[in-house]
Amino acid sequence: MYRFLPFLKRILSASLLLSVVIANAADLPKLAVKLQLNHIAEGKWRADYFFDEAINKLSFEIVGDYRAKAWKAITPGVRYQQGAKVEEFVADQPVKTISLEISTYSSFAPKNYAPNNRFSDGGAAV
């Protein structure tokens, strides 16, 4: 069941990092970010974003209700909010780390990519 775990970890890391880059690339100066992704339980991942400088928010393009339902901020003082075109994890005070718990998501987001694909052997593409 876990033989694809290293591969899935790399795919999720790349997609999470790419989401941040796409959402902010045109509007903001470059900011170095490191992403650490850990599988914490069946169907649950922990994503830790580490920034070189303190930030107030982490913004993404909206993908249906995927992040609203499957992502939860676990950094104290960080909350989820959704705008018209972006969804964000907003910090009460500037932070250099934002940690999120990500659950697998099996719904379909119309006109968007499928964030999770489950396989009959118990594996998943995240």
C-alpha positions in Angstrom: 0.0 0.0 0.0 2.8 2.4 0.8 5.2 1.5 -2.0 4.2 4.6 -4.0 4.6 6.9 -0.9 7.9 8.5 -1.9 6.6 9.2 -5.5 3.3 10.6 -4.2 5.2 12.8 -1.7 7.2 14.3 -4.5 4.1 14.9 -6.6 2.2 16.6 -3.8 5.2 18.7 -2.9 5.6 19.9 -6.5 1.9 20.7 -6.9 1.7 22.5 -3.6 4.8 24.6 -4.4 3.6 25.2 -7.9 0.3 26.4 -6.6 2.0 29.1 -4.5 4.2 30.2 -7.4 1.3 30.5 -9.8 -0.9 32.4 -7.4 1.7 35.0 -6.6 4.3 35.1 -9.3 3.0 38.1 -11.2 2.2 40.2 -8.2 5.0 39.8 -5.7 8.8 39.9 -5.7 10.4 36.4 -5.4 10.5 34.9 -2.0 12.4 31.7 -1.2 10.2 28.9 0.2 10.9 25.4 1.4 8.2 22.8 1.6 8.4 19.8 3.9 5.6 17.2 3.3 5.0 14.3 5.7 2.5 11.5 5.6 1.0 11.6 9.2 -1.9 9.1 8.9 -3.9 7.2 6.4 -5.4 9.9 4.1 -3.6 12.8 6.0 -0.5 14.8 5.2 1.2 17.7 6.9 2.7 20.4 4.7 5.1 22.8 6.3 6.0 25.9 4.3 9.2 27.7 5.5 9.8 31.2 4.2 13.1 33.3 4.3 11.0 36.3 5.4 7.9 36.6 7.6 4.7 36.7 5.5 1.1 37.7 6.3 -0.7 35.3 4.0 -0.3 32.3 1.6 -2.5 32.6 -1.5 -3.7 30.1 -4.0 -5.9 30.0 -7.1 -9.3 28.5 -6.2 -9.8 24.9 -7.0 -13.5 24.3 -6.3 -14.0 23.6 -2.6 -10.8 21.4 -2.4 -8.8 23.6 0.1 -11.8 24.8 2.0 -12.7 21.1 2.8 -9.4 19.3 2.8 -6.9 21.8 4.1 -6.7 22.9 7.7 -4.3 25.5 9.2 -2.5 24.1 12.2 -0.2 27.0 12.8 -1.6 29.1 15.7 -3.0 32.4 14.5 -3.4 31.3 10.9 -6.9 31.0 9.4 -8.4 30.1 6.0 -10.4 32.7 4.0 -11.7 32.7 0.5 -12.0 35.7 -1.8 -13.5 36.0 -5.3 -10.5 34.5 -7.2 -8.1 33.3 -4.5 -8.2 31.4 -1.3 -5.7 32.3 1.4 -4.2 31.2 4.7 -3.9 34.5 6.6 -1.8 35.0 9.7 -2.8 37.3 12.6 0.9 38.4 12.8 3.7 37.8 10.2 5.1 34.3 10.4 8.0 32.5 8.7 6.3 29.1 8.8 2.8 28.0 7.9 1.8 24.4 8.6 -1.3 22.8 7.1 -3.0 19.4 7.5 -4.2 18.1 4.2 -6.8 15.3 4.0 -7.4 13.3 0.8 -10.2 14.7 -1.2 -12.4 12.6 -3.4 -14.9 15.1 -4.8 -14.7 16.4 -8.3 -13.9 20.0 -8.9 -15.6 21.0 -12.2 -13.3 22.5 -14.8 -10.3 21.9 -12.6 -7.7 19.2 -12.0 -8.5 16.3 -9.7 -6.4 17.0 -6.5 -6.5 13.3 -5.5 -6.9 10.1 -7.4 -7.5 6.8 -5.4 -6.4 3.4 -6.7 -8.0 0.0 -6.0 -4.8 -1.2 -4.2 -5.2 1.5 -1.6 -2.7 3.9 -3.1 -3.4 7.5 -4.1 -2.1 10.2 -6.4 -2.2 13.4 -4.4 
